[in-house]
Amino acid sequence: MKTKVSIAEKHTLFDERWTPKIIAGLDNYDVKIAKVEGEFVWHKHDEEDEFFLVTKGRLKLELEGRDDVVLDEGEIYVVPAGLQHRPVALPYAEIMMIERKGVLNTGDAGHERAVVAKRL
């Protein structure tokens, strides 16, 4: 990277919900941010873990067959590959994710909310 990146500043550059934006990359991974509100879709990533960091607000991760995980600002959780999950903002959150390059936000769900993240 040529310069440092402010996650808070990058969040001011867009308003869309559940539409990840790439702010950096490392090896074969993208560092993404998103604004989230309400519920997302149930999905899984068969071959990739998914890293979540809450930078503002609160996020609940509903996990199939496991207790929900609630993340407050500054907390992280890694959803293991193959685990069905659904992120839910309580009621709004700003998040950072680390995922392999090219990973679709809806994983295997093929939902209308599916987007390929673009560089911000």
N, C-alpha and C positions, 0 to 999 in steps of 0.2 A: 504494500500500500504506500502511496505517496504522501498521504495526509491522514490525520486521525479522523474518525467519524463520530459525530454526535447522534446517538439513537433518538434522543428527544427532538433534535432539530430535524432529522429525516422524517419523523412522524408528522411534522407540520406541513410536509410537502404534498400530502394526499388526504382524501376523505373517504375513499371506498372502504367498505367493510368486507372482511374475509377475502381480501385480494392481496396476497403476499407480494412484497417488493424486495428485490435483492439489493443489499447494501454493501456486501463484500463477499469474497470467496477465499477459500483455503483448500489446497489440494483439490480433491474432487467433491468439495462441499460448497453449498451456498449458505450465506448468512442472510436471513430474510426477516423483515418486520411486517407486521400487519396490525390494523385496527380491527377489533372484533366486537360484535354486539349480538346478544341473544345466542341462539343455538346454531351450531354447524351441523354437518351430516355425520352419521355413523360411517366409519370407514377404517381401513387398515392399510398398512404398507407392508407387503409380504416380505421384502428383503431389506428394509431400512428401519433403523431406530429413528425416532423423532424427538428432538430436543426442544423444550419449551422454556422460555424465561419470561416472566411477567415484568414489564418495565413500568406499567401504570395500571391501576385497577386491580381486578380479581378475576381469576379464571378457574373454572372447574373442569377437570378431565374425567368424564364418565368412562369407565373401563369395563369391558365385558368380563363378567365372572370375578371381578375384584371390587374393592371399595373405591369410591370416587376419591380423587385427589384434588384438593383446593389449593391453588397457588395465590399467594399475596405478592405484592411488589417485591422484587429482588429474589424471588424463589424460583427454582428450576425443577423440572421433572423430565425424565427420558421415557417415552413410551416405547416398549420393546417391539421389534419387528414382529409382524403377524398378529399383534393384539388389536382387536376391534375397539375403537374409541370414538368419543365425540367431545370436542371442546365446547364449552358453554361459558360465555362471558357473564359476569355477575355485577351489574348488567352490561358493563363496557370494560374493555381492557385494551392495552397496547402491549404487544408481545414481540419477542424475537424467537426465531426458530433456526436450527441448524439442520440441514438435510442434504443428502447427496444431490448433486447437480441433476436437473431434469425431473425431480420428483414432483408428481402432481398433488396438489393440495387435498384432493378428495381420495387419494390412494386408489383402492379398487372399486370405489363406489360409482365412478362414471357419472356423476351427478351434474345437473345444470350449473352448479357452482364451481365446477372444475375449471381451474386456470393454471396456465404455466406462468410462473413468476417472471417478471421482467426487471431489469436493472433500473433502479431509481436514479 
